[in-house]
């Protein structure tokens, strides 16, 4: 097992409205990094970050889970947070521990209420922030042909 110093460890929090694709993005990142040999699905209850019986039953995250993966010489701890308001404390605590944030937006639903709520704690913490669309934008093909 490798030992990583603090300068080669990054904590990255994933934030967004419930059902926007945060857990699926974590699954894809884990697969691409070689952490897993398969892509789990929320609908099947086979994701590595939603392992609690209640999360599997409800098909959404209730707790923040940490998924450690290695990319080149850096250990990245992905903090997969719940997106529903009932569990807002989980997300706020994860932001406090993070070096960077990925705000996940559903390309199908667009920016939703909870998505906007997450911008405030991220802004206060002054961490680097990225925005990621989890699904192709509806009508993107038409949009591309217009430009």
C-alpha positions in Angstrom: 0.0 0.0 0.0 1.4 3.4 -1.0 1.7 6.2 1.5 0.7 9.6 0.3 1.9 12.9 1.8 -0.5 15.8 2.2 0.8 17.6 -0.9 -0.3 14.6 -3.0 -3.8 14.1 -1.6 -6.9 16.0 -2.8 -10.4 16.0 -1.4 -13.0 16.8 -4.0 -16.6 17.2 -3.1 -19.4 16.5 -5.6 -22.5 18.7 -5.1 -25.8 19.0 -6.9 -29.5 18.5 -6.8 -30.8 15.0 -5.9 -30.8 12.7 -8.9 -28.5 14.9 -11.1 -25.9 12.2 -11.5 -23.3 12.7 -8.8 -23.1 9.1 -7.8 -23.0 8.0 -11.4 -20.1 10.4 -12.0 -18.2 8.9 -9.1 -18.8 5.5 -10.6 -17.4 6.6 -13.9 -14.3 8.2 -12.3 -13.7 5.1 -10.2 -13.9 2.9 -13.4 -11.7 5.1 -15.5 -9.1 5.3 -12.7 -9.0 1.5 -12.4 -10.5 1.3 -8.9 -13.3 -0.9 -10.2 -13.7 -3.2 -13.1 -17.3 -2.4 -13.7 -19.7 0.5 -13.7 -22.3 0.2 -11.0 -25.8 1.7 -11.4 -27.9 3.5 -8.9 -31.0 1.9 -10.2 -29.5 -1.6 -9.7 -28.1 -0.8 -6.2 -24.6 -1.7 -7.3 -22.7 1.6 -6.8 -19.6 1.7 -4.6 -20.7 4.9 -2.8 -24.3 4.1 -2.0 -23.8 0.9 -0.1 -26.2 1.5 2.9 -29.3 -0.7 2.8 -31.6 2.4 3.0 -29.6 4.2 0.1 -30.0 1.1 -2.1 -33.7 0.8 -1.3 -34.4 4.5 -1.9 -32.0 4.8 -4.8 -30.4 8.0 -3.6 -27.6 9.1 -1.3 -28.3 9.7 2.4 -24.8 9.9 3.7 -21.6 11.4 2.3 -19.3 8.6 1.2 -15.6 8.8 0.5 -14.3 7.0 -2.6 -10.5 7.1 -2.7 -8.9 6.7 -6.1 -5.4 7.1 -7.5 -4.8 9.3 -10.6 -1.1 9.4 -11.6 0.8 10.2 -8.4 -2.2 11.8 -6.6 -4.7 10.3 -4.3 -8.1 11.9 -4.8 -10.8 11.4 -2.2 -14.1 11.9 -3.9 -16.8 13.0 -1.5 -20.2 11.9 -2.9 -22.8 14.0 -1.1 -26.6 13.7 -0.8 -28.5 16.2 -2.9 -31.8 16.3 -1.0 -32.4 19.1 1.5 -33.1 16.7 4.4 -29.4 15.8 4.3 -27.9 19.3 3.7 -25.6 18.9 6.8 -23.7 16.1 5.0 -23.0 18.3 2.1 -21.9 21.3 4.2 -19.5 19.2 6.2 -18.0 17.7 3.0 -17.4 21.2 1.6 -15.5 22.1 4.8 -13.2 19.2 4.2 -12.7 19.7 0.5 -9.9 21.3 -1.6 -12.2 21.6 -4.7 -15.8 21.2 -5.6 -17.6 19.7 -8.7 -21.1 21.1 -9.0 -23.0 18.5 -11.1 -25.9 19.8 -13.2 -28.3 17.5 -15.0 -28.2 18.3 -18.7 -31.7 17.1 -18.9 -33.2 19.1 -16.0 -30.8 22.0 -16.0 -29.9 24.1 -12.9 -32.3 23.1 -10.1 -33.0 24.7 -6.7 -30.5 22.6 -4.7 -27.8 23.3 -7.3 -28.0 27.0 -6.5 -28.1 26.4 -2.7 -24.6 24.8 -2.9 -23.0 27.8 -4.5 -23.1 29.7 -1.1 -21.0 27.4 1.1 -18.6 26.8 -1.8 -18.2 30.5 -2.2 -17.6 31.0 1.5 -15.0 28.3 1.6 -13.2 29.8 -1.4 -12.3 26.4 -2.9 -11.8 25.8 -6.6 -15.1 25.0 -8.3 -16.0 23.2 -11.5 -19.3 22.6 -13.1 -20.1 19.4 -14.9 -23.2 18.5 -16.9 -24.0 14.8 -16.1 -26.1 14.1 -19.2 -26.2 15.5 -22.7 -28.2 18.7 -22.9 -31.7 18.1 -24.3 -31.7 19.6 -27.7 -27.9 19.9 -27.8 -27.8 18.5 -31.4 -30.1 21.3 -32.6 -28.0 23.8 -30.7 -24.7 22.6 -32.3 -26.2 22.8 -35.8 -27.2 26.4 -35.2 -23.7 27.6 -34.2 
